[in-house]
Amino acid sequence: MTSISFYIKEMSCSNCSENLIKALNKNGFDDVEIDFADRVVTINFDETKFDIQNIKEVISKNGFTPKVVD
C-alpha cells in the first residue's frame, strides 16, 4: 500500500469532506482519512491498481483542487 496526502483548499465544511469521501470510495479508494481542520485528505491505495493521477482526477471531477502535501 502507498499513502498520499492532498491539501484541498475548497474543503470548507463537513458536507464537502463527506462528498469527497463518497466520491473516492465510489471509485475504489476505500482507505480515506480526512483532517478537516487542516483541509487534508490522506488516501492509502494499492499502487498496482491506481496511481496518483487517478486520485487527482477523482478529486478534481468533484470540484476540488488537489495539491500534494510533502
PDB file as gemmi writes it, atoms N, CA and C in Angstrom:
CRYST1    1.000    1.000    1.000  90.00  90.00  90.00 P 1                      
ATOM      1  N   MET A   1       0.839  -1.183   0.000  1.00  0.00           N  
ATOM      2  CA  MET A   1       0.000   0.000   0.000  1.00  0.00           C  
ATOM      3  C   MET A   1       0.884   1.247   0.000  1.00  0.00           C  
ATOM      4  N   THR A   2       0.389   2.242  -0.673  1.00  0.00           N  
ATOM      5  CA  THR A   2       1.042   3.540  -0.740  1.00  0.00           C  
ATOM      6  C   THR A   2       0.094   4.573  -0.161  1.00  0.00           C  
ATOM      7  N   SER A   3       0.659   5.582   0.456  1.00  0.00           N  
ATOM      8  CA  SER A   3      -0.143   6.641   1.053  1.00  0.00           C  
ATOM      9  C   SER A   3       0.233   7.976   0.430  1.00  0.00           C  
ATOM     10  N   ILE A   4      -0.779   8.809   0.187  1.00  0.00           N  
ATOM     11  CA  ILE A   4      -0.540  10.159  -0.318  1.00  0.00           C  
ATOM     12  C   ILE A   4      -1.539  11.106   0.332  1.00  0.00           C  
ATOM     13  N   SER A   5      -1.076  12.316   0.587  1.00  0.00           N  
ATOM     14  CA  SER A   5      -1.941  13.334   1.188  1.00  0.00           C  
ATOM     15  C   SER A   5      -2.049  14.527   0.259  1.00  0.00           C  
ATOM     16  N   PHE A   6      -3.250  15.093   0.234  1.00  0.00           N  
ATOM     17  CA  PHE A   6      -3.520  16.277  -0.579  1.00  0.00           C  
ATOM     18  C   PHE A   6      -4.121  17.362   0.303  1.00  0.00           C  
ATOM     19  N   TYR A   7      -3.694  18.590   0.072  1.00  0.00           N  
ATOM     20  CA  TYR A   7      -4.346  19.752   0.663  1.00  0.00           C  
ATOM     21  C   TYR A   7      -5.486  20.115  -0.281  1.00  0.00           C  
ATOM     22  N   ILE A   8      -6.688  20.294   0.279  1.00  0.00           N  
ATOM     23  CA  ILE A   8      -7.870  20.620  -0.512  1.00  0.00           C  
ATOM     24  C   ILE A   8      -8.417  21.963  -0.020  1.00  0.00           C  
ATOM     25  N   LYS A   9      -8.039  23.027  -0.691  1.00  0.00           N  
ATOM     26  CA  LYS A   9      -8.422  24.380  -0.287  1.00  0.00           C  
ATOM     27  C   LYS A   9      -9.938  24.533  -0.161  1.00  0.00           C  
ATOM     28  N   GLU A  10     -10.688  23.940  -1.071  1.00  0.00           N  
ATOM     29  CA  GLU A  10     -12.144  24.121  -1.132  1.00  0.00           C  
ATOM     30  C   GLU A  10     -12.912  23.311  -0.085  1.00  0.00           C  
ATOM     31  N   MET A  11     -12.244  22.472   0.672  1.00  0.00           N  
ATOM     32  CA  MET A  11     -12.923  21.623   1.650  1.00  0.00           C  
ATOM     33  C   MET A  11     -13.199  22.442   2.918  1.00  0.00           C  
ATOM     34  N   SER A  12     -14.302  23.171   2.888  1.00  0.00           N  
ATOM     35  CA  SER A  12     -14.576  24.135   3.949  1.00  0.00           C  
ATOM     36  C   SER A  12     -15.711  23.746   4.893  1.00  0.00           C  
ATOM     37  N   CYS A  13     -16.342  22.604   4.645  1.00  0.00           N  
ATOM     38  CA  CYS A  13     -17.433  22.188   5.531  1.00  0.00           C  
ATOM     39  C   CYS A  13     -17.484  20.665   5.598  1.00  0.00           C  
ATOM     40  N   SER A  14     -18.241  20.156   6.556  1.00  0.00           N  
ATOM     41  CA  SER A  14     -18.318  18.703   6.717  1.00  0.00           C  
ATOM     42  C   SER A  14     -18.992  18.043   5.521  1.00  0.00           C  
ATOM     43  N   ASN A  15     -19.930  18.737   4.879  1.00  0.00           N  
ATOM     44  CA  ASN A  15     -20.556  18.193   3.665  1.00  0.00           C  
ATOM     45  C   ASN A  15     -19.521  17.980   2.571  1.00  0.00           C  
ATOM     46  N   CYS A  16     -18.613  18.942   2.434  1.00  0.00           N  
ATOM     47  CA  CYS A  16     -17.557  18.829   1.419  1.00  0.00           C  
ATOM     48  C   CYS A  16     -16.724  17.576   1.662  1.00  0.00           C  
ATOM     49  N   SER A  17     -16.313  17.382   2.907  1.00  0.00           N  
ATOM     50  CA  SER A  17     -15.475  16.225   3.207  1.00  0.00           C  
ATOM     51  C   SER A  17     -16.244  14.921   3.015  1.00  0.00           C  
ATOM     52  N   GLU A  18     -17.513  14.889   3.401  1.00  0.00           N  
ATOM     53  CA  GLU A  18     -18.325  13.687   3.204  1.00  0.00           C  
ATOM     54  C   GLU A  18     -18.497  13.374   1.719  1.00  0.00           C  
ATOM     55  N   ASN A  19     -18.742  14.397   0.917  1.00  0.00           N  
ATOM     56  CA  ASN A  19     -18.888  14.193  -0.531  1.00  0.00           C  
ATOM     57  C   ASN A  19     -17.596  13.685  -1.151  1.00  0.00           C  
ATOM     58  N   LEU A  20     -16.474  14.200  -0.684  1.00  0.00           N  
ATOM     59  CA  LEU A  20     -15.186  13.752  -1.208  1.00  0.00           C  
ATOM     60  C   LEU A  20     -14.927  12.299  -0.841  1.00  0.00           C  
ATOM     61  N   ILE A  21     -15.203  11.931   0.393  1.00  0.00           N  
ATOM     62  CA  ILE A  21     -15.028  10.538   0.820  1.00  0.00           C  
ATOM     63  C   ILE A  21     -15.910   9.618  -0.016  1.00  0.00           C  
ATOM     64  N   LYS A  22     -17.166   9.984  -0.209  1.00  0.00           N  
ATOM     65  CA  LYS A  22     -18.082   9.163  -1.012  1.00  0.00           C  
ATOM     66  C   LYS A  22     -17.570   8.998  -2.437  1.00  0.00           C  
ATOM     67  N   ALA A  23     -17.092  10.080  -3.033  1.00  0.00           N  
ATOM     68  CA  ALA A  23     -16.586  10.018  -4.407  1.00  0.00           C  
ATOM     69  C   ALA A  23     -15.362   9.118  -4.495  1.00  0.00           C  
ATOM     70  N   LEU A  24     -14.463   9.238  -3.542  1.00  0.00           N  
ATOM     71  CA  LEU A  24     -13.265   8.391  -3.547  1.00  0.00           C  
ATOM     72  C   LEU A  24     -13.643   6.932  -3.322  1.00  0.00           C  
ATOM     73  N   ASN A  25     -14.533   6.671  -2.360  1.00  0.00           N  
ATOM     74  CA  ASN A  25     -14.988   5.300  -2.104  1.00  0.00           C  
ATOM     75  C   ASN A  25     -15.639   4.692  -3.338  1.00  0.00           C  
ATOM     76  N   LYS A  26     -16.471   5.468  -4.010  1.00  0.00           N  
ATOM     77  CA  LYS A  26     -17.175   5.001  -5.212  1.00  0.00           C  
ATOM     78  C   LYS A  26     -16.195   4.596  -6.312  1.00  0.00           C  
ATOM     79  N   ASN A  27     -15.023   5.223  -6.315  1.00  0.00           N  
ATOM     80  CA  ASN A  27     -14.021   4.947  -7.340  1.00  0.00           C  
ATOM     81  C   ASN A  27     -12.948   3.958  -6.882  1.00  0.00           C  
ATOM     82  N   GLY A  28     -13.209   3.261  -5.778  1.00  0.00           N  
ATOM     83  CA  GLY A  28     -12.326   2.186  -5.353  1.00  0.00           C  
ATOM     84  C   GLY A  28     -11.295   2.548  -4.306  1.00  0.00           C  
ATOM     85  N   PHE A  29     -11.334   3.766  -3.806  1.00  0.00           N  
ATOM     86  CA  PHE A  29     -10.400   4.178  -2.759  1.00  0.00           C  
ATOM     87  C   PHE A  29     -11.125   4.078  -1.420  1.00  0.00           C  
ATOM     88  N   ASP A  30     -10.883   2.955  -0.714  1.00  0.00           N  
ATOM     89  CA  ASP A  30     -11.648   2.672   0.494  1.00  0.00           C  
ATOM     90  C   ASP A  30     -10.983   3.157   1.776  1.00  0.00           C  
ATOM     91  N   ASP A  31      -9.683   3.398   1.731  1.00  0.00           N  
ATOM     92  CA  ASP A  31      -8.950   3.808   2.929  1.00  0.00           C  
ATOM     93  C   ASP A  31      -8.647   5.299   2.836  1.00  0.00           C  
ATOM     94  N   VAL A  32      -9.602   6.111   3.278  1.00  0.00           N  
ATOM     95  CA  VAL A  32      -9.514   7.569   3.153  1.00  0.00           C  
ATOM     96  C   VAL A  32      -9.639   8.196   4.537  1.00  0.00           C  
ATOM     97  N   GLU A  33      -8.721   9.097   4.847  1.00  0.00           N  
ATOM     98  CA  GLU A  33      -8.763   9.823   6.117  1.00  0.00           C  
ATOM     99  C   GLU A  33      -8.838  11.315   5.821  1.00  0.00           C  
ATOM    100  N   ILE A  34      -9.661  12.017   6.579  1.00  0.00           N  
ATOM    101  CA  ILE A  34      -9.820  13.459   6.401  1.00  0.00           C  
ATOM    102  C   ILE A  34      -9.376  14.175   7.671  1.00  0.00           C  
ATOM    103  N   ASP A  35      -8.525  15.164   7.503  1.00  0.00           N  
ATOM    104  CA  ASP A  35      -8.187  16.086   8.591  1.00  0.00           C  
ATOM    105  C   ASP A  35      -8.877  17.390   8.226  1.00  0.00           C  
ATOM    106  N   PHE A  36     -10.090  17.531   8.725  1.00  0.00           N  
ATOM    107  CA  PHE A  36     -10.929  18.661   8.332  1.00  0.00           C  
ATOM    108  C   PHE A  36     -10.304  19.994   8.732  1.00  0.00           C  
ATOM    109  N   ALA A  37      -9.711  20.057   9.914  1.00  0.00           N  
ATOM    110  CA  ALA A  37      -9.130  21.314  10.404  1.00  0.00           C  
ATOM    111  C   ALA A  37      -8.021  21.825   9.489  1.00  0.00           C  
ATOM    112  N   ASP A  38      -7.204  20.903   8.983  1.00  0.00           N  
ATOM    113  CA  ASP A  38      -6.090  21.294   8.107  1.00  0.00           C  
ATOM    114  C   ASP A  38      -6.426  21.183   6.623  1.00  0.00           C  
ATOM    115  N   ARG A  39      -7.650  20.712   6.324  1.00  0.00           N  
ATOM    116  CA  ARG A  39      -8.106  20.536   4.939  1.00  0.00           C  
ATOM    117  C   ARG A  39      -7.211  19.571   4.156  1.00  0.00           C  
ATOM    118  N   VAL A  40      -6.877  18.470   4.814  1.00  0.00           N  
ATOM    119  CA  VAL A  40      -6.002  17.473   4.200  1.00  0.00           C  
ATOM    120  C   VAL A  40      -6.739  16.142   4.118  1.00  0.00           C  
ATOM    121  N   VAL A  41      -6.643  15.509   2.962  1.00  0.00           N  
ATOM    122  CA  VAL A  41      -7.175  14.164   2.773  1.00  0.00           C  
ATOM    123  C   VAL A  41      -5.985  13.242   2.516  1.00  0.00           C  
ATOM    124  N   THR A  42      -5.973  12.109   3.217  1.00  0.00           N  
ATOM    125  CA  THR A  42      -4.921  11.111   3.042  1.00  0.00           C  
ATOM    126  C   THR A  42      -5.569   9.844   2.514  1.00  0.00           C  
ATOM    127  N   ILE A  43      -4.988   9.308   1.460  1.00  0.00           N  
ATOM    128  CA  ILE A  43      -5.533   8.127   0.808  1.00  0.00           C  
ATOM    129  C   ILE A  43      -4.462   7.054   0.780  1.00  0.00           C  
ATOM    130  N   ASN A  44      -4.812   5.876   1.282  1.00  0.00           N  
ATOM    131  CA  ASN A  44      -3.941   4.710   1.190  1.00  0.00           C  
ATOM    132  C   ASN A  44      -4.475   3.871   0.038  1.00  0.00           C  
ATOM    133  N   PHE A  45      -3.596   3.526  -0.892  1.00  0.00           N  
ATOM    134  CA  PHE A  45      -4.068   2.833  -2.089  1.00  0.00           C  
ATOM    135  C   PHE A  45      -3.047   1.819  -2.579  1.00  0.00           C  
ATOM    136  N   ASP A  46      -3.531   0.895  -3.376  1.00  0.00           N  
ATOM    137  CA  ASP A  46      -2.706  -0.143  -3.990  1.00  0.00           C  
ATOM    138  C   ASP A  46      -2.124   0.419  -5.282  1.00  0.00           C  
ATOM    139  N   GLU A  47      -0.815   0.650  -5.278  1.00  0.00           N  
ATOM    140  CA  GLU A  47      -0.171   1.262  -6.442  1.00  0.00           C  
ATOM    141  C   GLU A  47      -0.152   0.351  -7.669  1.00  0.00           C  
ATOM    142  N   THR A  48      -0.511  -0.920  -7.505  1.00  0.00           N  
ATOM    143  CA  THR A  48      -0.609  -1.792  -8.677  1.00  0.00           C  
ATOM    144  C   THR A  48      -1.948  -1.603  -9.395  1.00  0.00           C  
ATOM    145  N   LYS A  49      -2.917  -0.979  -8.717  1.00  0.00           N  
ATOM    146  CA  LYS A  49      -4.235  -0.735  -9.307  1.00  0.00           C  
ATOM    147  C   LYS A  49      -4.457   0.723  -9.681  1.00  0.00           C  
ATOM    148  N   PHE A  50      -3.875   1.634  -8.901  1.00  0.00           N  
ATOM    149  CA  PHE A  50      -4.107   3.065  -9.084  1.00  0.00           C  
ATOM    150  C   PHE A  50      -2.792   3.824  -9.053  1.00  0.00           C  
ATOM    151  N   ASP A  51      -2.830   5.041  -9.584  1.00  0.00           N  
ATOM    152  CA  ASP A  51      -1.687   5.934  -9.429  1.00  0.00           C  
ATOM    153  C   ASP A  51      -2.196   7.294  -8.962  1.00  0.00           C  
ATOM    154  N   ILE A  52      -1.273   8.174  -8.695  1.00  0.00           N  
ATOM    155  CA  ILE A  52      -1.633   9.490  -8.165  1.00  0.00           C  
ATOM    156  C   ILE A  52      -2.549  10.242  -9.126  1.00  0.00           C  
ATOM    157  N   GLN A  53      -2.322  10.087 -10.409  1.00  0.00           N  
ATOM    158  CA  GLN A  53      -3.157  10.782 -11.397  1.00  0.00           C  
ATOM    159  C   GLN A  53      -4.616  10.342 -11.300  1.00  0.00           C  
ATOM    160  N   ASN A  54      -4.848   9.042 -11.068  1.00  0.00           N  
ATOM    161  CA  ASN A  54      -6.223   8.546 -10.882  1.00  0.00           C  
ATOM    162  C   ASN A  54      -6.907   9.260  -9.723  1.00  0.00           C  
ATOM    163  N   ILE A  55      -6.186   9.405  -8.635  1.00  0.00           N  
ATOM    164  CA  ILE A  55      -6.747  10.046  -7.447  1.00  0.00           C  
ATOM    165  C   ILE A  55      -7.037  11.516  -7.726  1.00  0.00           C  
ATOM    166  N   LYS A  56      -6.083  12.199  -8.344  1.00  0.00           N  
ATOM    167  CA  LYS A  56      -6.264  13.621  -8.668  1.00  0.00           C  
ATOM    168  C   LYS A  56      -7.489  13.830  -9.556  1.00  0.00           C  
ATOM    169  N   GLU A  57      -7.696  12.940 -10.516  1.00  0.00           N  
ATOM    170  CA  GLU A  57      -8.844  13.060 -11.418  1.00  0.00           C  
ATOM    171  C   GLU A  57     -10.163  12.948 -10.662  1.00  0.00           C  
ATOM    172  N   VAL A  58     -10.251  11.985  -9.751  1.00  0.00           N  
ATOM    173  CA  VAL A  58     -11.480  11.817  -8.966  1.00  0.00           C  
ATOM    174  C   VAL A  58     -11.738  13.069  -8.129  1.00  0.00           C  
ATOM    175  N   ILE A  59     -10.700  13.567  -7.487  1.00  0.00           N  
ATOM    176  CA  ILE A  59     -10.851  14.757  -6.643  1.00  0.00           C  
ATOM    177  C   ILE A  59     -11.266  15.957  -7.493  1.00  0.00           C  
ATOM    178  N   SER A  60     -10.601  16.148  -8.619  1.00  0.00           N  
ATOM    179  CA  SER A  60     -10.892  17.294  -9.495  1.00  0.00           C  
ATOM    180  C   SER A  60     -12.301  17.235 -10.072  1.00  0.00           C  
ATOM    181  N   LYS A  61     -12.737  16.037 -10.481  1.00  0.00           N  
ATOM    182  CA  LYS A  61     -14.074  15.884 -11.060  1.00  0.00           C  
ATOM    183  C   LYS A  61     -15.179  16.212 -10.062  1.00  0.00           C  
ATOM    184  N   ASN A  62     -14.824  16.257  -8.791  1.00  0.00           N  
ATOM    185  CA  ASN A  62     -15.806  16.563  -7.754  1.00  0.00           C  
ATOM    186  C   ASN A  62     -15.680  17.991  -7.237  1.00  0.00           C  
ATOM    187  N   GLY A  63     -14.994  18.832  -8.013  1.00  0.00           N  
ATOM    188  CA  GLY A  63     -14.961  20.257  -7.716  1.00  0.00           C  
ATOM    189  C   GLY A  63     -13.880  20.729  -6.771  1.00  0.00           C  
ATOM    190  N   PHE A  64     -12.896  19.874  -6.518  1.00  0.00           N  
ATOM    191  CA  PHE A  64     -11.819  20.235  -5.608  1.00  0.00           C  
ATOM    192  C   PHE A  64     -10.495  20.312  -6.360  1.00  0.00           C  
ATOM    193  N   THR A  65      -9.575  21.096  -5.813  1.00  0.00           N  
ATOM    194  CA  THR A  65      -8.247  21.226  -6.404  1.00  0.00           C  
ATOM    195  C   THR A  65      -7.241  20.538  -5.486  1.00  0.00           C  
ATOM    196  N   PRO A  66      -6.739  19.357  -5.889  1.00  0.00           N  
ATOM    197  CA  PRO A  66      -5.798  18.639  -5.031  1.00  0.00           C  
ATOM    198  C   PRO A  66      -4.374  19.180  -5.167  1.00  0.00           C  
ATOM    199  N   LYS A  67      -3.729  19.374  -4.043  1.00  0.00           N  
ATOM    200  CA  LYS A  67      -2.340  19.812  -4.019  1.00  0.00           C  
ATOM    201  C   LYS A  67      -1.580  18.850  -3.110  1.00  0.00           C  
ATOM    202  N   VAL A  68      -0.594  18.148  -3.662  1.00  0.00           N  
ATOM    203  CA  VAL A  68       0.141  17.142  -2.901  1.00  0.00           C  
ATOM    204  C   VAL A  68       0.834  17.794  -1.708  1.00  0.00           C  
ATOM    205  N   VAL A  69       0.695  17.139  -0.550  1.00  0.00           N  
ATOM    206  CA  VAL A  69       1.365  17.578   0.673  1.00  0.00           C  
ATOM    207  C   VAL A  69       2.629  16.748   0.809  1.00  0.00           C  
ATOM    208  N   ASP A  70       3.749  17.427   0.986  1.00  0.00           N  
ATOM    209  CA  ASP A  70       5.034  16.707   1.135  1.00  0.00           C  
ATOM    210  C   ASP A  70       5.174  16.103   2.507  1.00  0.00           C  
TER     211      ASP A  70                                                      
END                                                                             
